[in-house]
Structures are given as structure tokens and as C-alpha cells.
Amino acid sequence: MNPLLYVAGILEVVGGGMLIIGLFTRPVAFVLSGMSAVAYFMAHFPQGLFPIANGGEPAVLYCFVFLYLAAAGGGAWSVDAGRARG
């Protein structure tokens, strides 16, 4: 099995948990956005140019959702917001 799959799985599980509670939202979302972009270009892009043709819609969607979270932050109910208030 490819070791990159283990790294991706760890990033997804740990990063996803941190995003759910809102801990270090911006840096974690930025890293996960990069991971999704790498996944798209390694797995889907060689099969075709457009995501609709190569099955890469979820990877592109997650890439841009994570990029939005990296720009917007965790929100008012996140642990990051609680740490900033305290």
C-alpha cells in the first residue's frame, strides 16, 4: 500500500477533528486544502483536464471549501474564538 495514503488518512482524521471543534482552523484548513489539491493532481488530473470528465469533483470541492475555511476562520463558536476571548 502507498505510504501517501497513510499520510492522507492521518491528515484527514486529525485535521477533520480539529476543524469540527474549531481548533487551529486556519492553518489546518490550509494544509487540508493543499492535500486535496495534491490528491486531485496525482489521482484525477492524469485522466483528463476537467474534473467532470475525470471524476475529481469531490477533490476540487474539498480543496475550495478548505481554502474558504482558511480565509474565513472558525467562526464565533470555535475553540479559536474562545481562546481569543479568554
Backbone as CSV, one residue per row, in Angstrom:
resi,resn,N_x,N_y,N_z,CA_x,CA_y,CA_z,C_x,C_y,C_z
1,MET,0.844,-1.185,0.000,0.000,0.000,0.000,0.889,1.247,0.000
2,ASN,0.410,2.271,-0.655,1.168,3.502,-0.808,1.248,4.265,0.527
3,PRO,2.444,4.653,0.983,2.551,5.399,2.242,1.853,6.759,2.199
4,LEU,1.671,7.322,0.995,0.951,8.591,0.902,-0.493,8.453,1.362
5,LEU,-1.058,7.252,1.191,-2.427,7.033,1.657,-2.499,7.086,3.184
6,TYR,-1.469,6.592,3.853,-1.434,6.671,5.313,-1.326,8.122,5.776
7,VAL,-0.475,8.882,5.121,-0.320,10.294,5.472,-1.621,11.042,5.231
8,ALA,-2.261,10.788,4.100,-3.531,11.439,3.797,-4.596,11.050,4.813
9,GLY,-4.633,9.792,5.188,-5.614,9.342,6.181,-5.405,10.000,7.534
10,ILE,-4.163,10.119,7.963,-3.879,10.782,9.234,-4.258,12.249,9.169
11,LEU,-3.892,12.913,8.057,-4.264,14.322,7.901,-5.775,14.496,7.917
12,GLU,-6.497,13.618,7.250,-7.949,13.741,7.195,-8.593,13.513,8.557
13,VAL,-8.150,12.503,9.283,-8.765,12.193,10.574,-8.432,13.263,11.608
14,VAL,-7.151,13.569,11.751,-6.742,14.559,12.759,-7.207,15.950,12.358
15,GLY,-6.978,16.329,11.096,-7.395,17.645,10.634,-8.896,17.814,10.659
16,GLY,-9.635,16.782,10.280,-11.093,16.849,10.321,-11.609,17.040,11.735
17,GLY,-11.016,16.332,12.679,-11.414,16.515,14.079,-11.119,17.911,14.586
18,MET,-9.965,18.433,14.191,-9.624,19.799,14.620,-10.552,20.825,13.982
19,LEU,-10.960,20.599,12.742,-11.897,21.517,12.106,-13.279,21.441,12.740
20,ILE,-13.694,20.266,13.147,-15.013,20.116,13.765,-15.110,20.926,15.046
21,ILE,-14.057,20.894,15.862,-14.106,21.656,17.114,-13.611,23.084,16.938
22,GLY,-13.005,23.372,15.806,-12.561,24.740,15.533,-11.225,25.086,16.160
23,LEU,-10.339,24.127,16.269,-9.024,24.354,16.860,-8.000,24.528,15.744
24,PHE,-7.301,25.660,15.743,-6.318,25.995,14.696,-6.939,25.866,13.306
25,THR,-8.107,26.446,13.148,-8.894,26.282,11.926,-8.153,26.750,10.689
26,ARG,-7.584,27.936,10.733,-6.953,28.480,9.529,-5.761,27.655,9.046
27,PRO,-4.778,27.337,9.883,-3.651,26.546,9.361,-4.038,25.123,8.973
28,VAL,-4.934,24.512,9.737,-5.348,23.145,9.416,-6.104,23.119,8.092
29,ALA,-7.000,24.070,7.885,-7.752,24.124,6.633,-6.823,24.389,5.452
30,PHE,-5.801,25.196,5.654,-4.847,25.461,4.583,-4.087,24.194,4.202
31,VAL,-3.659,23.432,5.189,-2.946,22.181,4.921,-3.871,21.182,4.227
32,LEU,-5.121,21.076,4.690,-6.054,20.142,4.068,-6.428,20.575,2.654
33,SER,-6.456,21.873,2.402,-6.699,22.353,1.050,-5.559,21.924,0.129
34,GLY,-4.340,22.058,0.583,-3.196,21.607,-0.197,-3.208,20.114,-0.414
35,MET,-3.624,19.358,0.609,-3.708,17.912,0.468,-4.739,17.534,-0.597
36,SER,-5.864,18.229,-0.622,-6.893,17.944,-1.624,-6.406,18.300,-3.024
37,ALA,-5.666,19.393,-3.143,-5.132,19.776,-4.451,-4.119,18.737,-4.942
38,VAL,-3.266,18.272,-4.058,-2.291,17.238,-4.430,-3.012,15.953,-4.826
39,ALA,-4.054,15.597,-4.082,-4.818,14.393,-4.409,-5.439,14.516,-5.792
40,TYR,-5.968,15.696,-6.112,-6.563,15.883,-7.433,-5.510,15.739,-8.530
41,PHE,-4.390,16.417,-8.371,-3.396,16.403,-9.430,-2.678,15.060,-9.558
42,MET,-2.600,14.296,-8.482,-1.955,12.983,-8.571,-2.901,11.902,-9.080
43,ALA,-4.159,11.951,-8.670,-5.067,10.847,-8.973,-6.009,11.127,-10.140
44,HIS,-6.469,12.353,-10.283,-7.513,12.627,-11.261,-7.029,13.356,-12.507
45,PHE,-6.142,14.313,-12.345,-5.701,15.130,-13.473,-5.084,14.322,-14.610
46,PRO,-4.314,13.263,-14.334,-3.769,12.486,-15.459,-4.837,11.819,-16.336
47,GLN,-6.052,11.675,-15.822,-7.123,11.027,-16.585,-7.877,12.002,-17.484
48,GLY,-7.654,13.297,-17.319,-8.346,14.282,-18.138,-8.211,15.656,-17.532
49,LEU,-8.510,16.671,-18.319,-8.304,18.048,-17.894,-9.371,18.540,-16.925
50,PHE,-10.628,18.214,-17.196,-11.732,18.786,-16.428,-12.219,17.825,-15.349
51,PRO,-12.543,18.342,-14.156,-12.992,17.476,-13.066,-14.247,16.671,-13.398
52,ILE,-15.148,17.225,-14.191,-16.368,16.489,-14.540,-16.042,15.275,-15.401
53,ALA,-14.949,15.341,-16.151,-14.577,14.239,-17.029,-13.699,13.198,-16.345
54,ASN,-12.969,13.595,-15.294,-12.036,12.649,-14.682,-12.449,12.193,-13.286
55,GLY,-13.641,12.576,-12.825,-14.130,12.115,-11.521,-13.512,12.841,-10.341
56,GLY,-12.958,14.010,-10.561,-12.282,14.725,-9.488,-13.103,15.809,-8.822
57,GLU,-14.431,15.801,-9.007,-15.257,16.848,-8.409,-15.138,16.930,-6.893
58,PRO,-15.175,15.796,-6.158,-15.059,15.909,-4.701,-13.728,16.505,-4.243
59,ALA,-12.644,16.135,-4.893,-11.336,16.667,-4.504,-11.275,18.173,-4.730
60,VAL,-11.809,18.648,-5.855,-11.816,20.084,-6.132,-12.748,20.803,-5.159
61,LEU,-13.911,20.215,-4.889,-14.852,20.818,-3.950,-14.223,20.971,-2.573
62,TYR,-13.620,19.897,-2.051,-12.994,19.969,-0.735,-11.832,20.955,-0.725
63,CYS,-11.094,21.025,-1.799,-9.986,21.967,-1.882,-10.488,23.398,-1.682
64,PHE,-11.548,23.762,-2.383,-12.054,25.126,-2.271,-12.808,25.371,-0.968
65,VAL,-13.474,24.369,-0.429,-14.131,24.533,0.882,-13.083,24.755,1.963
66,PHE,-12.016,23.970,1.939,-10.950,24.158,2.922,-10.247,25.496,2.730
67,LEU,-10.089,25.917,1.495,-9.481,27.220,1.234,-10.362,28.339,1.774
68,TYR,-11.676,28.199,1.640,-12.592,29.181,2.227,-12.451,29.209,3.745
69,LEU,-12.405,28.040,4.377,-12.249,27.994,5.831,-10.916,28.588,6.271
70,ALA,-9.886,28.422,5.472,-8.591,29.016,5.794,-8.674,30.536,5.758
71,ALA,-9.496,31.077,4.875,-9.639,32.529,4.772,-10.629,33.070,5.802
72,ALA,-11.715,32.334,6.060,-12.788,32.835,6.913,-12.548,32.562,8.397
73,GLY,-11.867,31.505,8.727,-11.656,31.164,10.127,-12.750,30.255,10.646
74,GLY,-12.691,29.992,11.931,-13.587,29.012,12.541,-14.957,29.505,12.922
75,GLY,-15.136,30.780,13.084,-16.438,31.301,13.461,-16.541,31.576,14.951
76,ALA,-17.702,32.039,15.346,-17.917,32.502,16.717,-17.923,31.371,17.734
77,TRP,-18.313,30.173,17.345,-18.426,29.072,18.293,-17.202,28.166,18.314
78,SER,-16.161,28.525,17.642,-14.981,27.668,17.574,-14.125,27.813,18.827
79,VAL,-13.257,26.848,19.023,-12.301,26.904,20.132,-11.344,28.087,19.921
80,ASP,-11.001,28.371,18.677,-10.143,29.519,18.375,-10.770,30.830,18.872
81,ALA,-12.052,31.003,18.669,-12.737,32.216,19.131,-12.761,32.263,20.656
82,GLY,-12.962,31.124,21.285,-12.938,31.064,22.751,-11.574,31.390,23.321
83,ARG,-10.525,30.938,22.625,-9.175,31.249,23.098,-8.855,32.727,22.913
84,ALA,-9.398,33.344,21.862,-9.137,34.773,21.617,-9.855,35.634,22.658
85,ARG,-11.029,35.209,23.092,-11.774,35.978,24.107,-11.134,35.865,25.480
86,GLY,-10.607,34.680,25.780,-10.105,34.402,27.123,-8.772,34.947,27.363
